[in-house]
Amino acid sequence: MNDQHIASAYDRDLESLQALILKMGGLVEAAIHDASNALEARDVEKAEAVRRGDKAVDALEDQVNDEGARVIALRAPVSKDLRMILAIIRFAGALERVGDYAKNMAKRVGTLSELRPVEGTEVMIRRMSREVEGMLRDLLDAFVRRDAELARDVIHRDGDVDQMYNALFREILTYMMEDPRHITACMHLHFIAKNTERMGDLVTNMAEQVVYLVTGERPDDERVKKDQTPYMTAPE
């Protein structure tokens, strides 16, 4: 009876950790959505709400780390349970960084709202953000369902984000070459685009953790990055 009670308490610990990471993921997903909307609409008030909301994400990361360490120390988990707890702790760190990138997007809205619009770029960033947002949503679903195939699909979709970033980078270079008055806005937009591309990388890393959690093996497909911006030059 005592063993059964311990096992039940252990299950509740694991469920509590999972619930925390899903809550954190939901907040980060909303931050990406709201930050990209604020950018496109030049809505400084909404952007400020995203910035304030990042504190809740940071607090949840601390809670996940503290609770994860407590469960490891108290329950001494092994095998799949240990993999899950370690994956959750890694998820918390990755989600906190994604949240920071969304906050940084929101921080630039005020400056960009005072500059001349750069036609089409903010829409392209929103499209990138929507793709990352969908990847994160599916990643969380794959984690809950222990669905390795859905996690692999998330991994493959990172290439689409890279391609969008490549296209946006070319656009930004062109605008800066054609009209120097756009340089300041384009620099801010490029930082946002790069941060969004990094969000996709972090979600992809988490998807790889889900595959490992479910199968016990790392994804065997080589992950090919499609970010070509290090090799691009300004148009002549």
Secondary structure as GFF3:
##gff-version 3
##sequence-region A 1 236
A	DSSP	alpha_helix	2	41	.	.	.	ID=ss1
A	DSSP	alpha_helix	44	75	.	.	.	ID=ss2
A	DSSP	alpha_helix	79	107	.	.	.	ID=ss3
A	DSSP	alpha_helix	109	113	.	.	.	ID=ss4
A	DSSP	alpha_helix	121	145	.	.	.	ID=ss5
A	DSSP	alpha_helix	148	178	.	.	.	ID=ss6
A	DSSP	three_ten_helix	180	182	.	.	.	ID=ss7
A	DSSP	alpha_helix	183	215	.	.	.	ID=ss8
A	DSSP	three_ten_helix	229	231	.	.	.	ID=ss9
###
